[in-house]
Amino acid sequence: MGDVDGADLEGRTSRAADAGDGDRASSYDYELPRALIAQEPAERRDRSRLLVVPRDGSPFRHLEFRDIVDLIPAGDVLVLNDTRVFPARLRGRKPTGAPSEVLLLRPLTPDGREWEALVRPGGKLKPGRVIDVTEGLRVRVLDSAPGGGRVVRLESELAPRDALERWGEMPLPPYIERPASASDRERYQTVYARSAGSVAAPTAGLHFTTAVLDGLRAKGVELVDLVLHVGLGTFRPVDHEELQRHEMHAEWYEVPDASARALNEARDRGASVWAVGTTVVRTLESVADEEGHVAAGSGWTDLFIRPPYPFRVVDRLVTNFHLPRSTLLMLVSAFAGRERTLAAYREAVARGYRFYSYGDAMAVI
């Protein structure tokens, strides 16, 4: 989104990782050829590649994602984030005819008419300006919001959610350098997505198919769900070299009673907890006590996980490959070890793995 969420991708994918300590952003740089940034999803979700990264230093393994059914032992628990991405991007024009863009972040009123949003061009869309999306939908800028955002109101005869479903676009990240297509409504969404509220997909879950999930259940793996609505704060680059200066934006989560109970029973019997994605990790670690028992409930989390971090709940992690200097890469580094994580990324680059949202996956075990 232009001057707000447009990361300096060229710079961030061209700097080599240095030998600085884990408290510095430059310690999480790595080199990535732009050709490895996936622009389209794999032809079949479960035919993406899976890099298995043992934390004990054993050799890396190279599998297809569908092999995860063999990787997860019976009796373990797999935790899924069933948030649903909504078509949050609106393209339109100002009264002058100049193109404009709005990315809705979170509703501010119960009726869904007013939203916190990012706008482009940010400098031109002051309070009082109007963006015409189509004959049936206008967006009015009401006020400024923290972080360069805006408070906007949707003006349409349709209910807001209906208007978004009709005229909104899936909010593909800026490193996917093409407009969103009709197929992205399905593919930039997990097969188990239910709870609408995210402006970015929990991408580790994109590889799962119904067949893979059925195979895991048949094997005796317990599947539990929770919700964390993914906001742009998760993906914003870390602009400060000293990580303690980075401020995470809060995201809303909910852990159902049944999920908390299943997780606590699993830990009590010594089963491993597999988190599908960094969003699941952040949620579980936000609601766990010192002994690793999970409390049901909902709220907001701004937990910033980076090395060193004592994980209390999560034993295994399924994740995609993340941008340099991102809080997501820092979380994975806290789990696998920074040097081990960067070695895995070098291995993935050397083997031609596909990176980022529509890319391949990694299982840290």
C-alpha positions in Angstrom: 0.0 0.0 0.0 2.4 2.6 -1.2 4.0 4.7 1.5 2.6 2.6 4.3 3.1 -1.1 3.8 5.3 -1.1 0.7 8.5 -2.8 2.0 11.9 -2.0 0.4 11.9 -5.5 -1.1 14.8 -5.0 -3.5 17.0 -3.9 -0.6 15.8 -6.5 1.8 16.3 -9.4 -0.5 19.8 -8.4 -1.6 21.7 -7.9 1.7 23.6 -10.9 3.0 23.1 -12.0 6.6 25.8 -10.7 8.8 27.3 -12.1 11.9 25.6 -9.6 14.3 23.9 -10.9 17.4 20.2 -11.9 17.5 19.1 -8.6 18.9 19.8 -6.7 15.7 17.6 -6.6 12.6 20.6 -7.0 10.3 21.1 -10.4 11.9 18.1 -11.6 9.9 19.1 -10.6 6.4 19.6 -13.2 3.7 20.1 -13.2 -0.1 17.1 -14.2 -2.2 16.9 -14.1 -6.0 13.8 -12.3 -7.0 12.9 -15.2 -9.3 12.2 -17.4 -6.2 9.4 -15.1 -5.0 6.3 -17.1 -5.9 3.8 -15.1 -8.0 1.3 -18.0 -8.3 0.3 -20.8 -6.0 1.4 -24.4 -6.7 -0.8 -26.2 -9.2 -2.0 -28.4 -6.3 -1.8 -27.2 -2.7 -0.3 -30.4 -1.3 2.3 -30.7 -4.1 4.3 -27.8 -2.8 7.7 -28.7 -1.4 8.4 -29.3 2.3 11.8 -28.7 3.8 12.2 -30.6 7.0 14.5 -28.9 9.5 15.4 -31.0 12.6 16.4 -28.8 15.4 19.0 -31.3 16.6 21.2 -30.5 13.6 20.4 -33.7 11.7 20.4 -33.4 7.9 17.7 -31.5 6.1 15.1 -33.6 4.3 13.2 -32.7 1.1 9.6 -33.9 0.8 6.3 -32.9 -0.8 3.8 -31.3 1.5 1.4 -34.3 1.3 4.1 -36.3 3.1 3.3 -34.4 6.3 0.8 -37.2 7.0 3.8 -39.5 7.5 5.8 -36.9 9.4 3.3 -36.2 12.3 3.0 -39.1 14.7 -0.4 -40.5 15.8 -1.5 -38.9 19.1 0.1 -35.5 18.4 -2.0 -32.4 18.1 -2.1 -30.1 15.0 -3.3 -26.6 15.6 -4.9 -24.6 12.8 -5.9 -20.9 12.5 -9.3 -20.9 10.8 -9.4 -17.2 10.1 -10.8 -16.2 6.8 -9.3 -13.5 4.5 -11.9 -11.0 3.3 -11.7 -9.0 0.1 -10.3 -6.0 1.8 -8.7 -4.1 -1.1 -10.8 -1.5 -2.9 -9.6 0.3 -6.1 -11.3 3.4 -7.2 -10.8 7.0 -8.4 -10.9 10.4 -6.8 -13.3 13.0 -8.3 -10.3 14.3 -10.4 -10.1 10.8 -12.0 -6.8 10.0 -10.4 -6.5 6.3 -9.3 -6.8 5.6 -5.6 -6.7 2.5 -3.4 -8.0 1.6 0.1 -7.0 -1.4 2.2 -9.5 -2.0 5.0 -7.8 -3.2 8.2 -10.5 -3.6 10.9 -14.1 -2.4 11.5 -14.6 0.4 13.9 -18.4 0.2 14.2 -20.7 -2.8 14.7 -22.5 -2.2 11.4 -19.2 -2.5 9.5 -19.6 0.9 7.9 -16.5 2.6 9.4 -13.0 1.1 9.2 -9.4 1.7 10.0 -7.7 1.6 6.6 -4.6 2.3 4.6 -4.9 4.5 1.6 -2.9 5.4 -1.5 -1.8 8.0 -2.3 -1.6 8.7 1.4 -0.6 12.3 1.0 -3.5 13.2 -1.2 -6.4 11.4 0.6 -7.0 13.8 3.5 -10.2 13.8 5.7 -13.2 14.8 3.6 -12.0 13.2 0.3 -14.1 10.6 -1.5 -13.0 7.6 -3.6 -15.5 6.2 -6.1 -15.0 2.5 -6.3 -18.0 1.8 -8.5 -21.5 3.2 -9.0 -22.7 1.2 -6.0 -19.9 2.0 -3.6 -18.0 5.0 -2.4 -15.4 5.4 0.4 -15.3 8.6 2.4 -12.2 9.5 4.4 -13.3 10.7 7.8 -10.1 11.1 9.8 -6.5 10.3 10.3 -5.4 7.2 12.2 -2.2 6.1 13.9 0.6 4.8 11.7 -0.3 6.8 8.6 -3.8 5.2 8.3 -7.2 6.7 7.9 -10.7 6.2 9.3 -13.0 5.7 6.4 -16.7 5.0 5.8 -18.2 2.7 3.2 -21.2 4.3 1.5 -23.4 1.8 -0.4 -27.0 0.7 -0.5 -25.7 -2.8 0.1 -24.7 -4.1 3.5 -20.9 -3.5 3.9 -19.9 -7.2 3.8 -22.1 -7.7 0.7 -20.5 -4.7 -1.0 -17.0 -6.0 -0.2 -17.8 -9.5 -1.5 -19.1 -7.9 -4.7 -16.5 -5.2 -5.4 -13.5 -5.9 -3.1 -10.3 -7.7 -4.1 -8.3 -10.2 -2.2 -5.4 -8.3 -0.5 -2.4 -10.0 -2.1 0.9 -8.8 -0.6 3.0 -6.3 -2.6 5.7 -8.8 -3.5 3.1 -10.6 -5.7 3.4 -8.3 -8.6 0.1 -8.8 -10.4 -3.5 -7.9 -9.8 -5.6 -10.3 -7.7 -7.6 -12.7 -9.9 -10.8 -14.7 -9.4 -8.8 -17.8 -8.5 -7.1 -16.0 -5.6 -10.5 -15.9 -3.8 -10.0 -19.7 -3.4 -6.2 -20.1 -3.3 -5.3 -17.2 -1.0 -7.5 -18.9 1.6 -7.1 -22.1 3.6 -9.5 -24.9 2.9 -10.7 -24.7 6.5 -11.1 -20.9 6.7 -14.3 -20.0 8.6 -14.0 -16.8 10.6 -13.8 -13.7 8.4 -11.5 -11.0 9.6 -7.9 -11.2 8.2 -6.3 -9.0 5.6 -3.5 -11.5 5.0 -3.6 -15.3 4.8 -2.1 -17.5 7.5 0.1 -18.9 4.7 1.4 -22.1 6.2 -2.2 -23.4 6.1 -2.5 -22.9 2.3 -0.8 -26.2 1.6 -3.4 -28.3 3.4 -6.0 -30.1 1.4 -9.1 -31.9 2.6 -7.4 -35.2 1.7 -4.3 -34.3 3.8 -6.5 -33.3 6.8 -8.5 -36.5 6.5 -5.3 -38.5 6.3 -4.1 -37.0 9.5 -7.4 -37.6 11.3 -7.4 -41.2 10.1 -3.9 -41.7 11.4 -4.9 -40.5 14.9 -3.6 -36.9 14.8 -5.9 -34.6 16.7 -6.8 -31.4 14.9 -7.8 -28.3 16.9 -8.5 -24.8 15.8 -8.3 -21.2 17.0 -8.5 -17.8 15.4 -6.0 -15.0 15.0 -7.1 -12.3 12.6 -4.0 -11.4 10.7 -3.3 -7.7 10.3 -0.6 -5.8 8.5 1.3 -5.3 11.7 2.6 -8.8 11.5 4.2 -8.2 8.1 5.5 -4.7 8.5 9.3 -4.5 8.2 11.4 -3.9 11.3 12.8 -0.5 10.7 14.9 -0.2 13.9 18.3 -2.0 14.0 17.7 -2.6 17.8 14.8 -5.0 18.0 13.7 -3.9 21.4 12.6 -0.6 19.7 10.2 -2.4 17.3 6.5 -2.1 18.3 4.2 -4.9 17.3 0.6 -4.1 16.3 -2.0 -6.0 18.3 -4.1 -8.7 16.6 -7.3 -10.2 17.8 -7.5 -13.9 18.8 -9.9 -16.5 20.2 -9.1 -19.9 21.7 -12.3 -22.0 22.1 -12.8 -24.0 25.3 -12.7 -27.3 23.4 -9.3 -26.4 21.8 -7.8 -25.3 25.1 -9.0 -28.6 26.7 -7.6 -30.7 23.9 -4.2 -29.0 24.1 -3.9 -29.3 27.8 -4.8 -33.0 27.7 -2.2 -33.5 25.0 0.5 -31.8 27.0 -0.5 -33.9 30.1 -0.1 -37.1 28.2 3.2 -36.0 26.7 2.0 -35.5 23.1 3.7 -32.9 20.9 1.9 -29.8 19.8 2.3 -28.8 16.1 1.6 -25.2 15.2 0.6 -24.5 11.6 2.1 -21.0 11.1 3.5 -18.2 13.2 0.0 -16.9 13.9 -0.8 -20.1 15.8 2.5 -19.8 17.7 1.8 -16.3 18.8 -1.7 -17.1 19.9 -0.8 -20.2 21.9 2.2 -18.5 23.5 0.0 -15.5 24.4 -2.5 -17.6 26.4 -0.2 -20.1 28.1 1.0 -20.1 31.7 4.5 -20.9 32.8 3.8 -24.7 32.7 2.5 -24.5 29.2 -1.2 -24.9 29.9 -3.5 -23.0 27.6 -6.4 -20.8 28.8 -9.5 -20.4 26.6 -10.6 -16.9 25.8 -10.3 -14.0 23.4 -8.4 -10.7 23.3 -5.6 -8.9 21.6 -1.9 -9.9 21.4 1.1 -7.9 20.5 3.6 -10.6 21.6 6.9 -10.2 19.7 8.7 -13.5 19.7 12.5 -13.3 19.0 15.6 -15.0 20.2 16.0 -16.0 23.0 12.4 -17.1 23.8 11.3 -20.0 26.1 8.5 -21.7 24.2 5.9 -23.0 26.6 3.4 -24.8 24.3 4.6 -25.3 20.8 6.9 -28.3 20.1 6.8 -28.4 16.3 6.3 -25.7 13.6 5.0 -25.8 10.1 5.7 -22.5 8.3 6.4 -20.8 5.0 9.6 -18.9 4.1 9.5 -15.3 5.3 10.9 -11.9 4.3 14.3 -10.8 5.6 14.1 -8.6 8.7 10.5 -9.7 9.4 9.1 -10.5 12.8 8.0 -13.8 11.3 11.6 -14.8 10.5 12.6 -13.7 14.0 9.9 -16.0 15.5 11.1 -19.0 13.4 14.7 -18.2 14.5 13.7 -18.2 18.1 12.2 -21.6 17.6 14.8 -23.3 15.4 17.9 -21.2 16.3 19.0 -18.2 14.2 22.0 -20.0 12.6 20.0 -23.1 11.9 17.1 -21.1 10.4 19.4 -19.1 8.1 21.2 -22.3 7.1 17.8 -23.8 6.1 17.0 -20.7 4.1 20.3 -21.0 2.3 19.5 -24.6 1.6 16.1 -23.6 0.2 17.6 -21.0 -2.0 20.2 -23.4 -3.4 17.5 -26.0 -4.1 15.2 -23.5 -5.8 12.4 -23.5 -3.3 9.6 -20.9 -3.8 9.3 -18.2 -1.2 6.7 -16.2 0.7 2.9 -16.4 0.7 2.4 -18.7 -2.4 5.7 -20.4 -1.9 6.8 -23.7 -0.3 6.8 -24.8 3.3 9.2 -25.8 6.1 8.6 -28.1 9.0 10.8 -27.5 12.1 10.8 -30.6 14.2 
